[in-house]
Amino acid sequence: METVTERRALREAVARALRAPSEHNAQPWRWVLGPDHLDLHVDPGRRLPFTDERGHGVLLGCGCALHHLRVALAVRGWDADVRHQPDERGGRPLARVRIHPSTREVDPRTRRHAAAIEHRRTDRRRFSARSVPTDVLEALDDAARPFDGVLHLAFGGDRAMVAEAMREAAERQRENVGYAAELQRWTHRYAGAGDGIPAGARLEGPPPSYRDLVLRWFPSGTLRQPRGTADHRDESALAILTAVDEHPVSVLRAGEALSAVLLEATVQGLGTTPITQVLEVPETRARLRNVVGAHRPPVVALRLGWPEPFSEPLPATPRRSLEQVLSEVD
Ligand SMILES: Cc1cc2nc3c(=O)[nH]c(=O)nc-3n(C[C@H](O)[C@H](O)[C@H](O)COP(=O)(O)O)c2cc1C
């Protein structure tokens, strides 16, 4: 892999992977394009050490970017050989990607996921009173499987336990001064920073609570609930994505699974809110482990629902430029 064409394909795919979601929209990734490969690194200045003490959020965000890259390459007819190798201490990249022209047709699911990259949004507004059918939730689980992700659907008693843990995690984190400072930093970015959670993605008023679910609190923004829905019951589903184990490679792959689930949900017309707050506090994380069964660790919770029919389209959150995230070496 040494041609100009391949380097250009990788550059274009990195440009599309900029749209990947990440905690606080910190975009904790850095790409290095070498002579015959592309490396994905963590950008250490974009970690959230108080919010995401274990660094799992960073790995999940980087995994999302890696999956977006895979989809962007696949839809242009490239096969990617991805080597995962998280070992940041040694300065090694999280993953190394090499590509070669594919001999297969681009499959329809890849086409749909590629188209969804530009439309996917984190939606924190009230979803509609229409529940999400099981076959749709199964399609999301199918999307996670190639990356060893499994979705645990939380209904009834499971949901009540997760909701209670989410409430407690929100309270605990609010008492943490370092957490508050990180929240402040990533919700009050300077103009043109190209990152963080802008006012337009944050709900106006107090923290939203839908039925039993309390979402992460952000400083009040300008996003409004869909008109005339104050007394509507939000019938969104709650799912927990689980990984093989907590090895950094497994969490990175779970990030790829998360991206696949979010893109598939977007294709299906669902709105999504990824939620890691409940997994960032040791006590509430332990409770989620009990809910999903101890053999597969939970890595991210997902709120999945149908947007209210007259919801305004959500504006895209900002991203840094290609030049800011990609460096090239010969
Ligand atoms: C690993 C991860 C954890 C996240 N945790 C939360 C969360 O707890 N609460 C929340 O409202 N959004 C959460 N988000 C959503 C991000 O804030 C969102 O992806 C980012 O602001 C970019 O916006 P976009 O998804 O609309 O592109 C999370 C996203 C990722 C990838």
The ligand as a Gaussian input file, in Angstrom:
#p B3LYP/6-31G(d) Opt

LIG

0 1
 C      -18.460000       7.260000      25.026000
 C      -19.525000       8.335000      24.993000
 C      -20.159000       8.711000      26.173000
 C      -21.163000       9.684000      26.165000
 N      -21.824000       9.978000      27.335000
 C      -22.860000      10.844000      27.306000
 C      -23.642000      11.064000      28.488000
 O      -23.413000      10.465000      29.550000
 N      -24.677000      11.945000      28.404000
 C      -24.976000      12.609000      27.241000
 O      -25.928000      13.390000      27.223000
 N      -24.241000      12.413000      26.103000
 C      -23.215000      11.540000      26.113000
 N      -22.497000      11.299000      24.962000
 C      -22.810000      12.031000      23.723000
 C      -21.751000      13.095000      23.398000
 O      -21.886000      14.204000      24.258000
 C      -21.892000      13.486000      21.920000
 O      -21.530000      12.385000      21.134000
 C      -21.020000      14.657000      21.520000
 O      -21.396000      15.812000      22.209000
 C      -21.077000      14.937000      20.010000
 O      -22.394000      15.206000      19.593000
 P      -23.124000      14.296000      18.495000
 O      -23.210000      12.909000      19.061000
 O      -24.485000      14.922000      18.317000
 O      -22.301000      14.312000      17.246000
 C      -21.500000      10.323000      24.951000
 C      -20.859000       9.933000      23.762000
 C      -19.892000       8.941000      23.772000
 C      -19.256000       8.496000      22.482000

